[in-house]
Each structure stands twice: as structure tokens, then as C-alpha cells.
Amino acid sequence: MNSWYIEESEFDPKKLHSRETVYTIGNGYFGTRGTFEEGYPEATPGTLLHGVFDNIPIGKEELANAPDWLTINCVCRSGLPGIMMVCVPVQSGFTM
């Protein structure tokens, strides 16, 4: 048995949020929820940063959601005198 191997044989929309938690990946500094790369209507994508918390007066502190970096496209074009780099959110409809 390989304890690092996780397999899901069928998709169940009712278990989507618990599966996103199971498939979360991180490196100790930040983590990204395991959502579909191409998106899904009920998905809750997010990025969590080490040591950054929401201060909620009516509840306990919890990790704060940072912007979802998976929806950012970076386009590099060479130009004179150097290289220009443009990063924009995918949903902005930006075209070059």
C-alpha cells in the first residue's frame, strides 16, 4: 500500500467540497485547494497562506483565503529594449 496514492474512481458532486480538501496540496508556506483546473460551478477554489488568519470576532481564527492564483495567465513578449511580462486574470477577457 502506498500512503501517498489517492484515487477517486467516480465523480460525485455531493462530495465535491470534501474531495477538494483531500486533494489540497501545499509546501508549508501556502496551499491550494484541489479544485478542477478547468473550473466547476460548485467548486470553492482558494489559496491558504502560512501564518495569515482571518480575525473573526464571532468565531475562532481561521486561515484566510488568498486570491486563487490558478486563474492567472502570464504572457511574455519580447520587445525593445527588453522583455515585457503581463499577468492578468483569465476571466477578465484580456486579449493581446
N, C-alpha and C positions, 0 to 999 in steps of 0.2 A: 504494500500500500504506500502510495506517495502522498504525504500530507499536504503538499503544495499543489496538488492537482484537483481542480474543482470543475465538475461537469454538470451541465444542465441539458437534459435530453429533449425538453419541450418548453415552449413559452406559455406562461400563464400570467395574463395581465393583472390578476388579483394579487400576485406575489411580486409584482414589479419592484415596489419600494424596498422590500426585504432583500431582493436579489441585488439591487443597486448597492446596498450596504455590504453584502457579501463580496461583491466584485470591486469594492473600493480599493484603490492602490495608492500607496504613498511611500515616502522615503524618510520620514521622521521630521521633515520640515514642512511639507504640505502633502495633502492627499486629494485625490479626485474620485468622486463617486463613479461607480461602474455603470454609467448610462450608455445607451446606444450612441455610437458615433454619428449616425445619420439622424438622430433625434427620434422621439416618440411622444405622442400627445400628452401622456400622463407622467412622463419622466420628470425627475427633480434633479437636474444636474447641479453640481456645485464643487467648489474647491474649499478645502479647510486648511488654515494656516496654523502652524505650531505656535502656541502662546498668544493667539488672538481670540478673545472671547467677547460675546455679547453680554452686556450688563443689563439684565432684565430684572427690574425691581419686584415683579410679582412672582418670579420663579428663580430657579438656580441659574448660575452662569453656564453657558454652553458655548461650544466652538462657533465662531462667526463664519457665515458664508462669504467667501470672496467671489469676485466675478468668475464666471465659467470661461476658462482660457481656451477650451476646445473649440469655441466658435470664432476664433480669431485666425484670419489668414494673413500671412506675411508675403508680400510680393517684392522681389528685388529686381531693380532695373539698373543697368549700367548707364551712366550719363557723364557728361563732362562737368566739372573736373573729377568727380568721384562716383560713388555708388549711392543711390537713393533707396531707402527702405521704407515701405509704407505698410502699416499694420492696421487693419480695420475689421470690425465685427462682420461676420458673414451676413447676418440679417439686415445690414444697413443698405444692401443693394448697390454698393460701391463698384464702379467699373473703371477700368483704365484704358 
